[in-house]
Amino acid sequence: MFDTVLVANRGEIAVRVIRTLRSLGVRSVAVYSDADADARHVREADTAVRIGPAPAAESYLSAERLLEAAARTGAQAVHPGYGFLAENADFARACADAGLVFIGPPAEAITLMGDKIRAKETVRAAGVPVVPGSSGSALTDTQLADAAREIGMPVLLKPSAGGGGKGMRLVRDAERLADEIAAARREARASFGDDTLLVERWIDRPRHIEIQVLADAHGNVIHLGERECSLQRRHQKIIEEAPSVLLDEKTRAAMGEAAAQAARSCGYVGAGTVEFIVPGGTAPVGGTPPEPPVSAYYFMEMNTRLQVEHPVTELITDVDLVEMQLRVAAGEALDFGQEDVRLTGHAIEARICAEDPSRGFLPSGGTVLRLREPQGDGVRTDSGLSEGTEVGSLYDPMLSKVIAYGPDRPTALRKLRAALAETVTLGVQTNAGFLRRLLAHPAVVAGELDTGLVEREVDGLVPDGVPVEVYTAAALLRQAALTTADGSGWADPFAAADGWRLGGERAWTAHHLHVPGHEPVTVRVRRTPDGGTEILPAGAEHPLRGAGGVPPRPGAEDRFTFHLDGVTHAFAALPDGTWLGRDGDAWHVRDHDPVAAALTGAAHAGVDSLTAPMPGTVTVVKVAVGDEVTAGQSLVVVEAMKMEHVVSAPHAGTVTELDVTPGTTVAMDQVLAVVEPHAEPQGEPHEEVTE
C-alpha cells in the first residue's frame, strides 16, 4: 500500500477519499485554490498545498501544479476523485511520466471510453447492445442535424467527451436543431475543452440503470450490482438507489455480465460504472423482463472513475470502493469473486445542491451560517461543508450527499426523508426540501420511475411562495422579543407589550412581515387567559392554537413548538438569537428581524429589464444597443456552476441599454440589458370575446 496519496480534488469527494486513507494509515495530501484555503478537505487532510487562484483552470485543472504538489509532498499516487481531471487521459499519462500511480484506469481506457462514439463502437463489437444514433466522429453541425432527422425526432445531443449531463440537449423540434447544437457545443467546450457531439435516439420515459464494476490488473472483472438513477433533472441525477426495484435476478445477472464485458473490451482496471438505458414499459415493476433480456437495455456510456452515487453500492455490498481503488492501483488482486458478492438491504442517496427550486433551480450561493448534517442509525452524510464555508459560482453546485440504508426500500425511504428534514445549510439556498417532497411522491414510493418524472411533476414539488409556517414562526418570535426580563428571569408585566389589558380580552398584536420578492404579510398574535397563544395568519378566518404559550427569548429554552393545520412544528434556539426550523427547507428566522434576515427574493426590476437569474459569468452577448428584437429572442447567455442559462427578451422592442460583455461577472438580479417595447399600434377598438 502507498505511504502518501495526493487527492486532486475538493469538496465532499476529497473529504470522502481522505476518510478511507486515514482508515488505512495512509498519509493524505489535499490541494486547494485560494477560494478553498479554509475548506473542510484542507483541514481534514494530513497536509495541504496551495495550487493557485480560484478559477479551476488555474488550480484544480492544472496538471502541472498538481504534479508539483505531489513532488513537494513525496506523494506516490494521485486520487482524482470525480470531475476536474478524473477522466483526463493526458493527466493520467502525466502522472505515469512523473513516476506517480494514477488511481484509476489506464490512460488508453480513459481515452477509449471517454469518446462516446468510439466507446459505442467498441462495446457493440463485444456484443453489448447500444442506443441507435449517429456514427463517426467530428461531425459538422449540418451532419449532426442530418443524422438527427434520419434517426427521427426527438433526439438527444450529447458531448462525446465528459459526462454529468453537461451539454446534453433534448430536441423535439427539428427547427430548433441549429440553436441547440450551437448551445451544446458551447457547454461541452466550456466543461470539457472538447465540443465534439453525437446524436442519439431519445427514448421516452426511460429508466437509467448503471452497473458498478471492479477490475484488477490480473484479469479479474466483477460487478457489484446495479444502481437506479432515473430521478434526474436536466439530465443530472439527484436521487440514486440500490438495488433497482425493476430488475429480477436474471436481468441483473445479464446486465452485470454485459457491463463486465464492456470493461474487458477496453482493458479496464479499477472501479468504473457502465450506464444503461432501459426503455419505458419493457419490464414493469414486479413483472417479468422480456425475452431475451438483451432487448431490454442499451449501453449508453462508461464512466471511468468513481461515481458520485458510489455510497449506495457500498452500503448494500459492505465494500469500500475507495479502498478497492487503492488496493487495485497498488497492484493487488481482487480477493473475492462474483460468487461472493451479496446485495443486502436497500440504500438511497440524495444530492444536496446549492440551487433554488423556487427560481427554476438556478444556482445559489452565500456563506454557510449554520450546518446540521445527520449521521448514524442507518444515515450517512458525505459532505465538504463546514460553518463559514463560502459557496460561490466557480465550482459544481453539489455540496453534499445524504444516504440512508435500511433492510428494505420503504425503510430506507422513510429514513432518508427524516434525514433530509434534519439537514440544514443556513445561508445557502439548497434543494433539500424539494428532495424530501420528491421522495414522498406516490410514483417514487411505488418505484415507478423514469428520467422524465421530475420534470413532469416539478410544479407540484416546489412550494408556491413562502410557507405560512415561516410567517407564523416569525410572528411568534417577534412577540417573544417584546417581553423583557431582568437577570433573574422575572418579567415586569407592565413592561411587556403582550396585549394585556384590564377588564377584557387581550388585544391582538399585529406583526408586519416582508420577504423580499413577495407581498408583505400581517400575522396577529395574542395570549389567551390560560397562558396559551393564538395566531391569526394573513387570510385566515379562525386563529390557530400555539403550543406552550409564547416562547421565551433564546437562552431560557432551546426550542418551541406551535400547531398549524393539525401539524406540530418545532423551532430550536441557537446561542446567537437565531431560531432554526425543522421542515426540510431549513427556514431560518431571527428574533430581531425574523424573516428578512434569513430569506432572500428577487428585487423587482423594471418590466423592460433583463436581469441575471443567478450569479455567474456572461459568456455570450447576441445583440447590441439599437437592435430590434422579438419576444422570446435569446439575447444574453450567463454561465454559473457549469450550467448555462439563456436570458431572452420579455417582449418585442428595441435594446436601449446593454450593460455587459462576454466575460463580465454578474450578481444575481443584476440588470443586463433593457428592451423598450414597441409602441402599441393605434387601430379600431374591438370587442374581446372570452370563451
C-alpha positions, 0 to 999 in steps of 0.5 A: 500500500502507498505511504502518501496519496495526493487527492486532486480534488475538493469538496465532499469527494476529497473529504470522502477519499481522505476518510478511507486513507486515514482508515488505512494509515495512509498519509493524505495530501489535499490541494486547494485554490485560494477560494478553498484555503479554509475548506473542510478537505484542507483541514481534514487532510494530513497536509495541504498545498496551495495550487493557485487562484480560484478559477479551476483552470488555474488550480484544480485543472492544472496538471502541472501544479498538481504534479508539483504538489505531489513532488513537494509532498513525496506523494506516490499516487494521485486520487482524482476523485470525480470531475476536474481531471478524473477522466483526463487521459493526458493527466493520467499519462502525466502522472505515469511520466512523473513516476506517480500511480494514477488511481484509476484506469489506464490512460488508453481506457480513459481515452477509449471510453471517454469518446462516446462514439468510439466507446459505442463502437467498441462495446457493440463489437463485444456484443453489448447492445447500444442506443441507435444514433449517429456514427463517426466522429467530428461531425459538422453541425449540418451532419449532426442535424442530418443524422438527427432527422434520419434517426427521427425526432426527438433526439438527444445531443450529447458531448462525446467527451465528459459526462454529468449531463453537461451539454446534453440537449433534448430536441423535439423540434427539428427547427430548433436543431441549429440553436441547440447544437450551437448551445451544446457545443458551447457547454461541452467546450466550456466543461470539457475543452472538447465540443465534439457531439453525437446524436442519439435516439431519445427514448421516452420515459426511460429508466437509467440503470448503471452497473458498478464494476471492479477490475484488477490488473490480473484479469479479474472483472466483477460487478457489484450490482446495479444502481437506479438513477432515473430521478434526474433533472436536466439530465443530472441525477439527484436521487440514486438507489440500490438495488433497482426495484425493476430488475429480477435476478436474471436481468441483473445477472445479464446486465452485470455480465454485459457491463463486465464485458464492456470493461474487458473490451477496453482493458479496464482496471479499477472501479468504473460504472457502465450506464444503461438505458432501459426503455419505458414499459419493457419490464414493469415493476414486479413483472417479468423482463422480456425475452431475451433480456438483451432487448431490454437495455442499451449501453449508453456510456462508461464512466471511468472513475468513481461515481458520485452515487458510489455510497449506495453500492457500498452500503448494500455490498459492505465494500469500500470502493475507495479502498478497492481503488487503492488496493487495485492501483497498488497492484493487488488482486481482487480477493473475492469473486462474483460468487461472493458478492451479496446485495443486502438491504436497500440504500438511497442517496440524495444530492444536496445542491446549492440551487433554488427550486423556487427560481427554476433551480438556478444556482445559489450561493452565500456563506454557510451560517449554520450546518446540521448534517445527520449521521448514524442509525442507518444515515450517512452524510458525505459532505465538504461543508463546514460553518463559514464555508463560502459557496460561490459560482466557480465550482459544481453546485453539489455540496453534499450527499445524504444516504440512508440504508435500511433492510428494505426500500420503504425503510430506507425511504422513510429514513432518508426523508427524516434525514433530509428534514434534519439537514440544514445549510443556513445561508445557502439556498439548497434543494433539500426540501424539494428532495424530501417532497420528491421522495414522498411522491406516490410514483417514487414510493411505488418505484415507478420511475423514469428520467422524465418524472421530475420534470413532469411533476416539478410544479407540484414539488416546489412550494408556491411562495413562502410557507405560512409556517415561516410567517407564523414562526416569525410572528411568534418570535417577534412577540417573544422579543417584546417581553423583557426580563431582568437577570433573574428571569422575572418579567415586569408585566407592565413592561411587556407589550403582550396585549394585556389589558384590564377588564377584557380580552387581550388585544391582538398584536399585529406583526408586519412581515416582508420577504423580499420578492413577495407581498408583505404579510400581517400575522396577529398574535395574542395570549389567551387567559390560560397562558396559551397563544393564538395566531391569526395568519394573513387570510385566515378566518379562525386563529390557530392554537400555539403550543406552550404559550409564547416562547421565551427569548433564546437562552431560557429554552432551546426550542418551541413548538406551535400547531398549524393545520393539525401539524406540530412544528418545532423551532430550536434556539441557537446561542446567537438569537437565531431560531432554526426550523425543522421542515426540510427547507431549513427556514431560518428566522431571527428574533430581531428581524425574523424573516428578512434576515434569513430569506432572500427574493428577487428585487423587482426590476423594471418590466423592460429589464433583463436581469441575471437569474443567478450569479455567474459569468456572461459568456455570450452577448447576441445583440447590441444597443439599437437592435430590434428584437422579438419576444422570446429572442435569446439575447444574453447567455450567463454561465454559473456552476457549469450550467448555462442559462439563456436570458431572452427578451420579455417582449418585442422592442428595441435594446436601449441599454446593454450593460455587459460583455462576454466575460463580465461577472454578474450578481444575481438580479443584476440588470443586463440589458433593457428592451423598450417595447414597441409602441402599441399600434393605434387601430379600431377598438374591438370587442374581446370575446372570452370563451 
